[in-house]
Each structure stands twice: as C-alpha cells, then as structure tokens.
C-alpha cells in the first residue's frame, strides 16, 4: 500500500515538479552511462599495457561515475519524496499511486508525454496502460 494516493487532478498539478526531476534524472543517468563506458575503456587500456594513460585519468573517471550516480540517486529521492514511484530511470517512467474503485492502481507518465493520460493495474506495468479516465 502506498503512503499517498493521487487523483488524476492531483497528479497533474504535481507533474511540473516531477517533470523537472525526471529530466534531471535522465540527463544524469546518461552522464553516468558515458562515465561508466569511459571507465571501462580505461580499464581495458590498463589491463592491456597501460596505454600511456595519464595517472589521474582513472581517478577522474571514478569521480565522474560517483558524481553522476549520486545525482541520479538525489533525483530519485526527490521524486519518491513527492510520493511518486520511479519505474525506469533510462526512459523517465514514473507512476503515481491511485485508487480505482478501492483497488490500488498507478497513474503512468513518462518523459516526453505532455500530460498524465494513462493508468494501469499494479501487476500490469507499462504494457497494460489504459487511457484515462479511471
């Protein structure tokens, strides 16, 4: 059971704040992916022969990974504090807990959508999205 349930109107009112956090989350997740890829390339170069990598570069890459991961976590925490659930960090997919005839469901929104227009049962996921109204 959720701590809070949203009506479609309440979720829509909160959407601008959620959208800002989700945009930041997705941006930092992409930065994290790039940082992890850089770190993996450096590891490959080091294990092969060192490849003339500057001494600070592995530490800089690690710091970049840690910073991006921390920012992603901060955004997720901010979204959760609003009572919204993060379902997919890469896509910017979130769910707002709601009730439909006394049954828990989710109002579903993802980055790129203009408004909250879908809902699904808690066991259905994204593939089970149905158009509002509940």
C-alpha positions in Angstrom: 0.0 0.0 0.0 1.2 3.5 -0.9 1.7 6.2 1.7 -0.3 8.6 -0.6 -2.8 8.2 -3.4 -3.3 10.7 -6.2 -6.3 11.7 -8.1 -5.6 12.4 -11.8 -6.0 16.1 -11.0 -3.6 16.0 -8.1 -1.0 14.1 -10.2 -1.4 16.6 -13.0 -0.8 19.5 -10.5 2.4 17.8 -9.3 3.6 17.0 -12.8 5.7 20.1 -13.5 7.8 19.4 -10.4 8.0 15.7 -11.3 8.9 16.5 -14.9 11.9 18.7 -13.7 13.2 16.0 -11.5 12.7 13.3 -14.2 14.5 15.4 -16.8 17.5 15.9 -14.4 17.4 12.1 -13.5 17.5 11.1 -17.2 20.2 13.6 -18.0 22.4 12.4 -15.1 21.7 8.7 -16.0 23.0 9.4 -19.5 26.1 11.1 -17.9 26.5 8.0 -15.7 26.3 5.7 -18.7 29.0 7.7 -20.5 31.2 7.8 -17.4 30.9 4.0 -16.9 31.8 3.5 -20.6 34.8 5.7 -20.2 35.9 3.9 -17.1 35.6 0.5 -18.9 37.7 1.8 -21.8 40.3 2.9 -19.3 40.3 -0.5 -17.6 40.7 -2.2 -20.9 43.7 0.0 -21.8 45.3 -0.5 -18.3 44.9 -4.3 -18.5 46.4 -4.5 -22.0 49.5 -2.4 -21.4 48.7 0.8 -19.6 48.4 2.6 -22.9 50.1 5.8 -21.8 47.1 6.8 -19.7 47.7 9.9 -17.6 48.0 9.0 -13.9 44.9 11.0 -12.8 42.6 9.8 -15.5 41.3 6.6 -13.8 40.7 8.6 -10.6 38.9 11.3 -12.6 36.8 8.7 -14.3 35.9 7.2 -10.9 34.9 10.6 -9.6 32.8 11.2 -12.6 31.0 7.9 -12.1 30.4 8.7 -8.4 29.1 12.2 -9.1 26.7 11.1 -11.8 25.4 8.2 -9.7 24.9 10.5 -6.7 22.9 12.9 -8.8 20.7 10.1 -10.2 20.1 9.0 -6.6 19.3 12.5 -5.5 16.7 12.9 -8.2 15.1 9.5 -7.4 14.9 10.5 -3.8 13.3 13.8 -4.7 10.7 12.0 -6.8 10.0 9.5 -4.0 9.6 12.3 -1.5 6.7 13.6 -3.6 5.0 10.2 -3.3 5.8 9.2 -6.9 7.5 5.9 -7.9 10.4 5.7 -10.4 9.9 2.7 -12.7 12.5 3.2 -15.4 15.4 5.6 -14.9 16.6 5.5 -18.6 13.1 6.3 -20.0 12.0 8.6 -17.3 9.0 6.5 -16.5 7.1 7.1 -13.2 3.9 6.0 -11.6 1.6 7.9 -9.2 -0.2 5.6 -6.9 -4.0 5.9 -7.2 -7.2 4.1 -6.3 -9.8 2.8 -8.7 -12.9 1.5 -7.0 -10.9 0.9 -3.9 -8.2 -1.0 -5.7 -4.6 0.3 -6.0 -3.6 1.3 -9.5 -0.9 3.6 -11.0 -1.3 6.7 -13.0 1.5 6.4 -15.5 3.7 9.1 -17.1 6.9 9.1 -19.0 9.2 11.8 -20.1 8.1 13.3 -23.4 4.4 13.0 -22.7 2.5 16.3 -22.3 0.2 15.1 -19.5 -0.8 12.2 -17.4 -3.1 10.3 -19.8 -2.7 6.7 -18.8 -3.2 4.3 -15.9 -2.5 0.6 -15.3 -3.0 -2.1 -12.6 -0.1 -2.7 -10.2 0.7 -6.0 -11.9 0.2 -4.9 -15.5 3.1 -2.5 -15.9 3.7 -0.2 -18.9 2.4 -2.7 -21.4 -1.0 -2.7 -19.7 -1.5 1.1 -19.9 -5.1 2.2 -20.5 -6.3 5.7 -21.3 -7.7 7.9 -18.5 -10.3 8.3 -17.1 -10.1 5.7 -14.4 
